[in-house]
Amino acid sequence: MVSLCLAACGGSDDDAATPNEPTQPTGPTATIAGKAVDGRTGLPIAGVSVRVGTASTSTAADGSFTLPGLAPGSRVPVVFASSGYAENGRIADLVGNASTDVQARLLPVATTAAVPVATGGTVDSGTARVVLPANGVQRADGTAPTGDITVQLTPIDSALDPQLMPGDFRTGTAGGTTSPIESFGALNVTLTDSTGAALNLRSGQTATIRIPAVSRGATPPDSIPLYYYDTATGLWKQEGTATRVGSGTSAYYEGTVTHFSTWNADQVYTTVFVRGCVKDGSGAVVANAYVGSDGIDYVGTSYAYTDASGNFSLPVRKESQAAITAVAGGRLTNTVRNQSSAVDINWTECLTLSQAGAGITMKLTWGALPTDLDSHLMTPSGEEVDFSNDGSLTAKPFANLDVDDTSSYGPEVITITKLMVGTYKYSVHRYSSGGTIAQSGARVEVNIPGRAVQLITPPTTGETGSTDYWNLFEFDVSANCTITVRPVQTYTSTGLTAPTTSEPQYCTP
């Protein structure tokens, strides 16, 4: 579930803290670089610990980091930890003499409370809960604390944003067979003593947890396995089961656990394979392109790489919908909404990378309400791309609404494959009632070649019953394809204003 950046993602090495020197592997070494941001606001987080095995560094003021000298390998776990945030983990495929981008979104701790060691107690955060036993915890060295425990509780809405989840939605054994899982909600719990030392449950002790139930599709199952995230392997490991209680937004999964980590209400699903290919604008095949999927009616992701002939075989949940995109060399393809069946699917057309200097995408996702948010892009030529005018990737305006969604969560994806000189404007329209944009959990991922993926969330103030439009940003394109983004971040009652139409001029990088 690595968020691949389109070329340079991090800030300068001068701004980042000096990494701890790992034992240097023999032969070619790998580097990871990227950024850590707040999963609620999209703002960068400074001082985040980034760890791969025994090697570590910290993020700079702009959230960026670089960690060199790593051994190449596939499915390498990367751990992100910061005070005031729930720990998260990414998975990276590391290549010798190359840099891999790893982007992380950390959730602020939802609730912090003190619980007496001697009596135990209950901590709630909405429908999320942990119930600790009396005298049931210990330090890593086996000693028992006294006084109060500090409990930090953070529910994770995996349906809102799968990247808030640690790992890449895989369970299994390190070096062995792995299986894909879909999430119905997760919960992170951390315990510390009065000195800040980490605590966990003593051997033979259990605690009760409640995980708020979430889903992008059908009603969550009544009983489900519990999985915990193993930071050493980057895999989810099954331990115990949980039972669903309640319905709708008040539903939760309740079960008992023997230790604390991030716990996930998950189940393994049956896969089929989408088989296709990736090519560039000239028709040449593209090897080692990253092809990723994001479930539309289920909460799960998957990825694969193209072979030397540009072909890929991507696992997705059978009889389900998923959004599929490829990226290579700083360029994106369009996003395809794929409907799988009970058998493998062979695409007849390749995903095609955008031209150099373009490949910009805007991906909108949101929560259960409102059920329908719409993406709108105004081009410099005055043509608006939205649900009523999908646009085109191969002709004017070289911008297209790849994926439209009308039943909560999204995604809605707009892709630009060839840039016009002038000003583009991007807005989100609250098409249906039943909620506000500010409280919808809406987020837009902006992918611009050569820059870190930017996460934009709605302003918390300024929205009224009549302001149905959230104007996010405008960006100017020069004749040589230089892009300048100007944030707007306002609510209005009217849609985007079209410029005076003219024959478009396209930039040349």
Buried (B, 14 or more C-beta within 10 A) or exposed (E): BBBBBBBBBBBEBEBBBEBEEBEEBEEEBBBBBBBBBBBBBBEBBBEBBBBBBEBBBBBBEBBBBBBBBBBBBEBBBBBBBBEEBBBBBBBBBBBBEEBBBBBBBBBBBBBBBEBBBEEBBEBBBBBBBBBBBEBBBBBEEEEEBEEBBBBBBBBBBBBBBBBBBBBBBBBBEEEEEBBBBBBBBBBBBBBBBEEEEEBBBBEEBBBBBBBBBBBBBEEBBEEBBBBBBBBEBBBBBBBBEBEBBBEEEEBBBBBBBBBBBBBBBBBBBEBBBBBBBBBBBEEEBBBEBBBBBBBBBBBBBBBBBBBEEBBBBBBBBBEBBBBBBBBBBBBBBBBBBBEBEEEBBEBEEBBBBBBBBBBBBBBBBBBBBBBBBBBBBBBBBBBBBBBEBBBBBEEBBBBBBBBBBEEBBBBBBBBBBBBBBBBBBBBBBBBBEEBBBBEBBBBBBBBBBEBBBBBBBBBEEEBEEEBBBBBBBBBBBEEEBEBEBEEBEBBBEEBBEEBEEEEBEBBEE
